[in-house]
Amino acid sequence: MKEKSLVRSWIRDTVHNGVRYYSVVDAIAGTVDTKNPRDYWYHIKNRPG
């Protein structure tokens, strides 16, 4: 498995009511070797169990 560094990755974030939220798709793009992180996230969140 090839390691990826988040140092050079750009992860979108926003603050709402004092709580910081990060983009899951951007985090996946920075850590998982996939061509389409949005599809990867779609399949992961719809997995049973």
C-alpha positions as CSV (number, residue, x, y, z in Angstrom):
1,M,0.0,0.0,0.0
2,K,1.4,3.4,-1.0
3,E,1.4,6.0,1.7
4,K,0.0,9.5,1.0
5,S,0.7,12.6,2.9
6,L,-2.0,15.2,3.8
7,V,0.6,17.9,4.0
8,R,0.1,18.9,0.4
9,S,-3.5,18.0,0.1
10,W,-6.2,20.6,0.3
11,I,-9.2,19.7,2.5
12,R,-12.1,22.1,2.5
13,D,-13.6,23.1,5.8
14,T,-16.3,25.4,7.2
15,V,-17.3,26.6,10.7
16,H,-20.9,26.5,11.7
17,N,-22.0,27.5,15.2
18,G,-18.5,27.3,16.4
19,V,-17.9,23.7,15.1
20,R,-15.5,23.0,12.3
21,Y,-16.6,20.6,9.6
22,Y,-14.3,19.0,7.0
23,S,-15.0,17.6,3.6
24,V,-15.0,13.8,3.7
25,V,-14.5,13.6,-0.1
26,D,-11.4,15.8,0.1
27,A,-10.0,13.7,3.0
28,I,-10.6,10.5,1.0
29,A,-8.9,12.0,-2.0
30,G,-5.9,12.8,0.2
31,T,-5.6,9.4,1.8
32,V,-7.0,6.7,-0.5
33,D,-5.7,5.7,-3.9
34,T,-8.9,6.2,-6.0
35,K,-9.7,7.9,-9.2
36,N,-13.1,9.1,-8.0
37,P,-13.2,9.9,-4.3
38,R,-16.9,11.0,-4.6
39,D,-17.9,7.5,-5.8
40,Y,-15.7,5.9,-3.2
41,W,-17.5,7.8,-0.5
42,Y,-20.9,6.9,-2.0
43,H,-20.1,3.2,-1.9
44,I,-18.6,3.3,1.6
45,K,-21.6,5.2,3.2
46,N,-24.1,2.8,1.6
47,R,-22.4,-0.4,2.8
48,P,-24.6,-2.5,5.1
49,G,-23.5,-2.8,8.7
